[in-house]
Amino acid sequence: MSAREKTVTRLDSNYMHQYDVYIERQKRKKQRLIRRLVLFSLIALLAIGSLTTYHFKQRDLRAEKMEEYEQLQDELATLKKDEKNMKEEITLLNDEEYVLEIARTNYFFSKEGELIFNIPQEKPSY
Protein backbone atom coordinates (compact mmCIF):
# COMPACT_ATOMS: atom_id res chain seq x y z
CA MET A 1 0.00 0.00 0.00
CA SER A 2 1.17 3.44 -0.77
CA ALA A 3 1.34 6.30 1.76
CA ARG A 4 -1.77 7.92 0.31
CA GLU A 5 -3.93 4.78 0.69
CA LYS A 6 -2.98 4.51 4.35
CA THR A 7 -4.24 7.97 5.08
CA VAL A 8 -7.63 7.50 3.34
CA THR A 9 -10.33 6.61 5.81
CA ARG A 10 -12.94 4.09 4.79
CA LEU A 11 -16.52 5.22 5.05
CA ASP A 12 -18.84 2.99 6.96
CA SER A 13 -21.87 3.31 4.71
CA ASN A 14 -24.52 1.05 3.26
CA TYR A 15 -23.00 1.40 -0.21
CA MET A 16 -19.59 0.23 1.04
CA HIS A 17 -21.16 -2.84 2.72
CA GLN A 18 -22.94 -3.71 -0.54
CA TYR A 19 -19.74 -3.18 -2.49
CA ASP A 20 -17.81 -5.46 -0.09
CA VAL A 21 -20.52 -8.15 -0.42
CA TYR A 22 -20.40 -7.78 -4.22
CA ILE A 23 -16.58 -8.15 -4.27
CA GLU A 24 -16.78 -11.18 -1.96
CA ARG A 25 -19.45 -12.77 -4.20
CA GLN A 26 -17.26 -12.20 -7.26
CA LYS A 27 -14.30 -13.88 -5.51
CA ARG A 28 -16.45 -16.93 -4.62
CA LYS A 29 -17.79 -17.10 -8.20
CA LYS A 30 -14.26 -17.05 -9.52
CA GLN A 31 -13.20 -19.80 -7.08
CA ARG A 32 -16.18 -21.99 -8.05
CA LEU A 33 -15.40 -21.41 -11.72
CA ILE A 34 -11.79 -22.46 -11.20
CA ARG A 35 -12.87 -25.55 -9.23
CA ARG A 36 -15.34 -26.53 -11.96
CA LEU A 37 -12.72 -26.07 -14.66
CA VAL A 38 -10.21 -28.17 -12.72
CA LEU A 39 -12.82 -30.90 -12.16
CA PHE A 40 -13.84 -30.84 -15.82
CA SER A 41 -10.18 -31.00 -16.88
CA LEU A 42 -9.57 -34.03 -14.65
CA ILE A 43 -12.63 -35.81 -16.01
CA ALA A 44 -11.58 -34.96 -19.59
CA LEU A 45 -8.05 -36.25 -18.94
CA LEU A 46 -9.40 -39.49 -17.47
CA ALA A 47 -11.71 -39.96 -20.44
CA ILE A 48 -8.96 -39.25 -22.97
CA GLY A 49 -6.56 -41.54 -21.10
CA SER A 50 -9.12 -44.34 -21.01
CA LEU A 51 -9.90 -43.99 -24.70
CA THR A 52 -6.21 -43.90 -25.60
CA THR A 53 -5.52 -47.04 -23.57
CA TYR A 54 -8.50 -48.78 -25.16
CA HIS A 55 -7.33 -47.73 -28.64
CA PHE A 56 -3.82 -49.13 -28.15
CA LYS A 57 -5.16 -52.39 -26.72
CA GLN A 58 -7.43 -52.73 -29.76
CA ARG A 59 -4.50 -52.06 -32.10
CA ASP A 60 -2.44 -54.77 -30.39
CA LEU A 61 -5.37 -57.19 -30.55
CA ARG A 62 -5.90 -56.43 -34.25
CA ALA A 63 -2.20 -56.97 -34.97
CA GLU A 64 -2.33 -60.35 -33.21
CA LYS A 65 -5.46 -61.34 -35.11
CA MET A 66 -3.94 -60.30 -38.44
CA GLU A 67 -0.83 -62.37 -37.71
CA GLU A 68 -3.00 -65.35 -36.78
CA TYR A 69 -5.07 -64.79 -39.94
CA GLU A 70 -1.95 -64.81 -42.12
CA GLN A 71 -0.72 -68.01 -40.48
CA LEU A 72 -4.09 -69.65 -41.05
CA GLN A 73 -4.09 -68.47 -44.67
CA ASP A 74 -0.66 -70.10 -45.16
CA GLU A 75 -1.91 -73.29 -43.51
CA LEU A 76 -5.02 -73.25 -45.72
CA ALA A 77 -2.88 -72.88 -48.85
CA THR A 78 -0.71 -75.80 -47.73
CA LEU A 79 -3.76 -77.95 -47.00
CA LYS A 80 -5.28 -77.14 -50.40
CA LYS A 81 -2.02 -78.10 -52.08
CA ASP A 82 -1.95 -81.36 -50.11
CA GLU A 83 -5.58 -82.02 -51.05
CA LYS A 84 -4.78 -81.49 -54.74
CA ASN A 85 -1.80 -83.85 -54.52
CA MET A 86 -3.88 -86.49 -52.76
CA LYS A 87 -6.65 -86.24 -55.34
CA GLU A 88 -4.05 -86.73 -58.08
CA GLU A 89 -2.67 -89.73 -56.19
CA ILE A 90 -6.19 -91.18 -55.84
CA THR A 91 -6.67 -90.78 -59.57
CA LEU A 92 -3.35 -92.51 -60.25
CA LEU A 93 -4.08 -95.32 -57.77
CA ASN A 94 -7.32 -96.03 -59.60
CA ASP A 95 -5.21 -96.78 -62.69
CA GLU A 96 -4.25 -100.49 -62.63
CA GLU A 97 -1.09 -100.04 -64.67
CA TYR A 98 0.25 -97.42 -62.27
CA VAL A 99 -0.37 -99.72 -59.28
CA LEU A 100 1.41 -102.57 -61.06
CA GLU A 101 4.35 -100.30 -61.88
CA ILE A 102 4.65 -99.33 -58.21
CA ALA A 103 4.46 -102.99 -57.16
CA ARG A 104 7.19 -103.89 -59.64
CA THR A 105 9.45 -101.05 -58.61
CA ASN A 106 9.09 -101.16 -54.83
CA TYR A 107 8.17 -104.78 -54.11
CA PHE A 108 9.91 -106.59 -56.98
CA PHE A 109 6.62 -107.87 -58.33
CA SER A 110 7.25 -109.36 -61.73
CA LYS A 111 5.29 -110.22 -64.79
CA GLU A 112 4.99 -113.79 -65.86
CA GLY A 113 8.32 -115.01 -67.16
CA GLU A 114 10.19 -111.86 -66.09
CA LEU A 115 13.35 -111.99 -63.98
CA ILE A 116 14.29 -109.12 -61.66
CA PHE A 117 17.84 -108.39 -60.66
CA ASN A 118 18.60 -106.06 -57.77
CA ILE A 119 21.74 -104.12 -58.61
CA PRO A 120 23.17 -102.19 -55.66
CA GLN A 121 23.87 -98.52 -56.22
CA GLU A 122 27.53 -97.74 -56.66
CA LYS A 123 28.98 -95.02 -54.53
CA PRO A 124 30.57 -92.32 -56.64
CA SER A 125 34.33 -92.07 -56.26
CA TYR A 126 35.74 -88.62 -56.00
Backbone as JSON, one array per atom type, in Angstrom:
{
  "sequence": "MSAREKTVTRLDSNYMHQYDVYIERQKRKKQRLIRRLVLFSLIALLAIGSLTTYHFKQRDLRAEKMEEYEQLQDELATLKKDEKNMKEEITLLNDEEYVLEIARTNYFFSKEGELIFNIPQEKPSY",
  "N": [[0.84, -1.17, 0.0], [0.42, 2.19, -0.71], [1.56, 5.4, 0.62], [-0.49, 7.24, 0.49], [-2.86, 5.71, 0.37], [-2.96, 4.68, 2.9], [-3.63, 6.81, 4.46], [-6.23, 7.38, 3.72], [-9.46, 7.29, 4.87], [-11.86, 4.81, 5.45], [-15.21, 4.83, 4.56], [-18.01, 4.1, 6.52], [-20.55, 3.0, 5.23], [-23.78, 2.16, 3.83], [-23.59, 1.64, 1.11], [-20.87, 0.93, 0.87], [-20.84, -1.46, 2.33], [-22.47, -3.04, 0.67], [-20.9, -3.02, -1.6], [-18.62, -4.38, -0.67], [-19.79, -6.91, -0.18], [-20.52, -7.55, -2.78], [-17.97, -7.72, -4.01], [-16.91, -9.86, -2.55], [-18.68, -11.88, -3.32], [-18.05, -12.02, -6.03], [-15.43, -13.01, -5.85], [-15.92, -15.57, -4.76], [-17.43, -16.65, -6.84], [-15.5, -16.74, -8.82], [-13.71, -18.57, -7.66], [-15.34, -20.89, -7.57], [-15.71, -21.23, -10.31], [-13.09, -21.79, -11.13], [-12.67, -24.17, -9.69], [-14.62, -25.8, -10.92], [-13.63, -25.84, -13.53], [-11.18, -27.14, -13.12], [-12.09, -29.64, -12.18], [-13.58, -30.48, -14.43], [-11.46, -30.62, -16.26], [-9.92, -32.69, -15.14], [-11.73, -34.84, -15.38], [-11.96, -34.88, -18.17], [-9.31, -35.51, -18.87], [-9.1, -38.08, -17.72], [-11.01, -39.42, -19.27], [-9.93, -39.16, -21.86], [-7.49, -40.47, -21.45], [-8.43, -43.06, -20.85], [-9.71, -43.73, -23.27], [-7.52, -43.63, -25.0], [-5.9, -45.69, -23.99], [-7.62, -47.86, -24.43], [-7.74, -47.75, -27.23], [-5.06, -48.38, -27.98], [-4.88, -50.97, -26.95], [-6.74, -52.24, -28.56], [-5.5, -51.95, -31.03], [-3.23, -53.57, -30.66], [-4.49, -56.04, -30.29], [-5.74, -56.32, -32.79], [-3.47, -56.49, -34.42], [-2.41, -58.93, -33.52], [-4.48, -60.64, -34.28], [-4.42, -60.31, -37.05], [-1.93, -61.4, -37.63], [-2.36, -64.04, -36.83], [-4.37, -64.64, -38.67], [-2.95, -64.5, -41.09], [-1.19, -66.64, -40.71], [-3.02, -68.74, -40.63], [-4.02, -68.51, -43.21], [-1.77, -69.27, -44.69], [-1.55, -71.9, -43.8], [-3.96, -72.9, -44.77], [-3.51, -72.68, -47.54], [-1.44, -74.53, -47.81], [-2.77, -76.87, -47.01], [-4.69, -77.03, -49.06], [-3.04, -77.47, -51.24], [-1.96, -79.95, -50.5], [-4.33, -81.42, -50.55], [-4.94, -81.33, -53.28], [-2.73, -82.74, -54.3], [-3.22, -85.23, -53.14], [-5.65, -85.91, -54.3], [-4.81, -86.21, -56.94], [-3.13, -88.39, -56.56], [-5.01, -90.3, -55.78], [-6.42, -90.53, -58.14], [-4.38, -91.59, -59.76], [-3.92, -94.0, -58.39], [-6.2, -95.36, -58.94], [-5.74, -96.23, -61.43], [-4.85, -99.18, -62.94], [-2.48, -99.99, -64.18], [-0.59, -98.2, -63.21], [-0.52, -98.9, -60.49], [0.48, -101.5, -60.72], [3.01, -100.88, -61.74], [4.14, -99.56, -59.57], [4.19, -101.67, -57.73], [5.96, -103.38, -59.02], [8.29, -101.85, -59.0], [8.81, -101.14, -56.26], [8.32, -103.47, -54.74], [9.33, -105.6, -56.07], [7.69, -107.07, -57.75], [6.85, -109.17, -60.33], [6.25, -109.66, -63.84], [4.75, -112.37, -65.62], [7.14, -114.74, -66.36], [9.24, -112.98, -66.2], [12.38, -111.85, -65.06], [13.9, -110.43, -62.21], [16.53, -108.4, -61.3], [18.39, -107.23, -58.63], [20.36, -104.57, -58.47], [22.92, -103.22, -56.68], [23.39, -99.81, -55.72], [26.1, -97.94, -56.88], [28.65, -96.32, -55.11], [29.67, -93.03, -55.73], [32.96, -92.29, -56.77], [35.31, -90.0, -55.74]],
  "CA": [[0.0, 0.0, 0.0], [1.17, 3.44, -0.77], [1.34, 6.3, 1.76], [-1.77, 7.92, 0.31], [-3.93, 4.78, 0.69], [-2.98, 4.51, 4.35], [-4.24, 7.97, 5.08], [-7.63, 7.5, 3.34], [-10.33, 6.61, 5.81], [-12.94, 4.09, 4.79], [-16.52, 5.22, 5.05], [-18.84, 2.99, 6.96], [-21.87, 3.31, 4.71], [-24.52, 1.05, 3.26], [-23.0, 1.4, -0.21], [-19.59, 0.23, 1.04], [-21.16, -2.84, 2.72], [-22.94, -3.71, -0.54], [-19.74, -3.18, -2.49], [-17.81, -5.46, -0.09], [-20.52, -8.15, -0.42], [-20.4, -7.78, -4.22], [-16.58, -8.15, -4.27], [-16.78, -11.18, -1.96], [-19.45, -12.77, -4.2], [-17.26, -12.2, -7.26], [-14.3, -13.88, -5.51], [-16.45, -16.93, -4.62], [-17.79, -17.1, -8.2], [-14.26, -17.05, -9.52], [-13.2, -19.8, -7.08], [-16.18, -21.99, -8.05], [-15.4, -21.41, -11.72], [-11.79, -22.46, -11.2], [-12.87, -25.55, -9.23], [-15.34, -26.53, -11.96], [-12.72, -26.07, -14.66], [-10.21, -28.17, -12.72], [-12.82, -30.9, -12.16], [-13.84, -30.84, -15.82], [-10.18, -31.0, -16.88], [-9.57, -34.03, -14.65], [-12.63, -35.81, -16.01], [-11.58, -34.96, -19.59], [-8.05, -36.25, -18.94], [-9.4, -39.49, -17.47], [-11.71, -39.96, -20.44], [-8.96, -39.25, -22.97], [-6.56, -41.54, -21.1], [-9.12, -44.34, -21.01], [-9.9, -43.99, -24.7], [-6.21, -43.9, -25.6], [-5.52, -47.04, -23.57], [-8.5, -48.78, -25.16], [-7.33, -47.73, -28.64], [-3.82, -49.13, -28.15], [-5.16, -52.39, -26.72], [-7.43, -52.73, -29.76], [-4.5, -52.06, -32.1], [-2.44, -54.77, -30.39], [-5.37, -57.19, -30.55], [-5.9, -56.43, -34.25], [-2.2, -56.97, -34.97], [-2.33, -60.35, -33.21], [-5.46, -61.34, -35.11], [-3.94, -60.3, -38.44], [-0.83, -62.37, -37.71], [-3.0, -65.35, -36.78], [-5.07, -64.79, -39.94], [-1.95, -64.81, -42.12], [-0.72, -68.01, -40.48], [-4.09, -69.65, -41.05], [-4.09, -68.47, -44.67], [-0.66, -70.1, -45.16], [-1.91, -73.29, -43.51], [-5.02, -73.25, -45.72], [-2.88, -72.88, -48.85], [-0.71, -75.8, -47.73], [-3.76, -77.95, -47.0], [-5.28, -77.14, -50.4], [-2.02, -78.1, -52.08], [-1.95, -81.36, -50.11], [-5.58, -82.02, -51.05], [-4.78, -81.49, -54.74], [-1.8, -83.85, -54.52], [-3.88, -86.49, -52.76], [-6.65, -86.24, -55.34], [-4.05, -86.73, -58.08], [-2.67, -89.73, -56.19], [-6.19, -91.18, -55.84], [-6.67, -90.78, -59.57], [-3.35, -92.51, -60.25], [-4.08, -95.32, -57.77], [-7.32, -96.03, -59.6], [-5.21, -96.78, -62.69], [-4.25, -100.49, -62.63], [-1.09, -100.04, -64.67], [0.25, -97.42, -62.27], [-0.37, -99.72, -59.28], [1.41, -102.57, -61.06], [4.35, -100.3, -61.88], [4.65, -99.33, -58.21], [4.46, -102.99, -57.16], [7.19, -103.89, -59.64], [9.45, -101.05, -58.61], [9.09, -101.16, -54.83], [8.17, -104.78, -54.11], [9.91, -106.59, -56.98], [6.62, -107.87, -58.33], [7.25, -109.36, -61.73], [5.29, -110.22, -64.79], [4.99, -113.79, -65.86], [8.32, -115.01, -67.16], [10.19, -111.86, -66.09], [13.35, -111.99, -63.98], [14.29, -109.12, -61.66], [17.84, -108.39, -60.66], [18.6, -106.06, -57.77], [21.74, -104.12, -58.61], [23.17, -102.19, -55.66], [23.87, -98.52, -56.22], [27.53, -97.74, -56.66], [28.98, -95.02, -54.53], [30.57, -92.32, -56.64], [34.33, -92.07, -56.26], [35.74, -88.62, -56.0]],
  "C": [[0.89, 1.23, 0.0], [0.82, 4.3, 0.44], [-0.03, 6.96, 1.66], [-2.93, 7.01, 0.71], [-4.05, 4.57, 2.19], [-3.71, 5.67, 5.03], [-5.71, 8.13, 4.76], [-8.45, 6.67, 4.3], [-11.49, 6.0, 5.04], [-14.25, 4.52, 5.42], [-17.31, 4.0, 5.43], [-20.27, 3.28, 6.54], [-22.5, 2.05, 4.13], [-23.95, 0.66, 1.9], [-21.71, 0.6, -0.08], [-19.83, -1.21, 1.48], [-21.63, -3.64, 1.51], [-21.79, -3.98, -1.5], [-18.86, -4.31, -1.98], [-18.47, -6.82, -0.33], [-20.39, -8.54, -1.9], [-19.0, -8.32, -4.55], [-16.38, -9.57, -3.74], [-17.51, -12.22, -2.83], [-18.67, -13.05, -5.48], [-16.07, -13.13, -7.0], [-14.77, -15.34, -5.42], [-16.84, -17.5, -5.98], [-16.54, -17.54, -8.96], [-13.66, -18.35, -8.99], [-14.01, -21.01, -7.56], [-15.9, -22.29, -9.52], [-14.08, -22.18, -11.88], [-11.93, -23.92, -10.77], [-13.59, -26.38, -10.3], [-14.44, -26.82, -13.15], [-11.69, -27.14, -14.34], [-10.88, -29.54, -12.73], [-13.11, -31.38, -13.58], [-12.57, -31.3, -16.52], [-9.76, -32.39, -16.43], [-10.43, -35.1, -15.3], [-12.27, -35.98, -17.49], [-10.28, -35.75, -19.75], [-8.27, -37.74, -18.7], [-10.08, -40.13, -18.67], [-10.74, -40.15, -21.61], [-7.96, -40.37, -22.7], [-7.18, -42.91, -21.28], [-9.29, -44.7, -22.48], [-8.58, -44.32, -25.39], [-5.75, -45.31, -25.25], [-6.32, -48.08, -24.33], [-8.07, -48.88, -26.62], [-6.07, -48.57, -28.85], [-4.02, -50.62, -27.9], [-5.83, -52.99, -27.95], [-6.44, -52.88, -30.93], [-3.65, -53.3, -31.92], [-3.25, -56.03, -30.7], [-5.54, -57.41, -32.05], [-4.63, -56.97, -34.89], [-2.04, -58.47, -34.72], [-3.27, -61.15, -34.11], [-5.02, -61.39, -36.57], [-2.81, -61.31, -38.62], [-1.39, -63.79, -37.7], [-3.71, -65.65, -38.09], [-4.09, -65.17, -41.05], [-1.42, -66.23, -41.96], [-1.77, -69.02, -40.94], [-4.25, -69.67, -42.56], [-2.98, -69.35, -45.27], [-0.99, -71.58, -44.96], [-2.99, -73.77, -44.48], [-4.44, -73.53, -47.1], [-2.14, -74.22, -48.89], [-1.68, -76.98, -47.78], [-4.43, -78.13, -48.36], [-4.31, -77.82, -51.36], [-1.94, -79.59, -51.78], [-3.19, -82.09, -50.64], [-5.48, -82.28, -52.55], [-3.86, -82.66, -55.04], [-2.44, -85.19, -54.19], [-4.95, -86.89, -53.76], [-5.96, -86.79, -56.58], [-3.59, -88.15, -57.79], [-3.83, -90.72, -56.23], [-6.5, -91.54, -57.29], [-5.66, -91.78, -60.13], [-3.52, -93.91, -59.67], [-5.29, -96.08, -58.34], [-6.9, -96.64, -60.94], [-4.43, -98.06, -62.36], [-2.79, -100.57, -63.07], [-0.14, -99.29, -63.75], [0.51, -98.23, -61.0], [0.6, -100.86, -59.54], [2.83, -102.06, -61.19], [4.97, -100.05, -60.5], [5.01, -100.66, -57.56], [5.74, -103.57, -57.74], [8.41, -103.15, -59.13], [9.79, -101.23, -57.13], [9.11, -102.56, -54.22], [8.65, -105.93, -55.0], [8.86, -107.57, -57.49], [6.91, -107.99, -59.82], [6.09, -109.88, -62.56], [5.65, -111.69, -64.99], [6.17, -113.95, -66.81], [9.38, -113.92, -67.07], [11.1, -112.12, -64.89], [13.79, -110.6, -63.53], [15.63, -109.28, -60.97], [17.98, -107.1, -59.87], [20.07, -105.68, -57.84], [21.98, -103.02, -57.58], [23.73, -100.91, -56.31], [25.34, -98.39, -55.9], [27.74, -96.35, -56.05], [29.94, -94.31, -55.48], [31.93, -92.1, -55.99], [34.78, -90.68, -56.68], [37.2, -88.52, -56.16]]
}
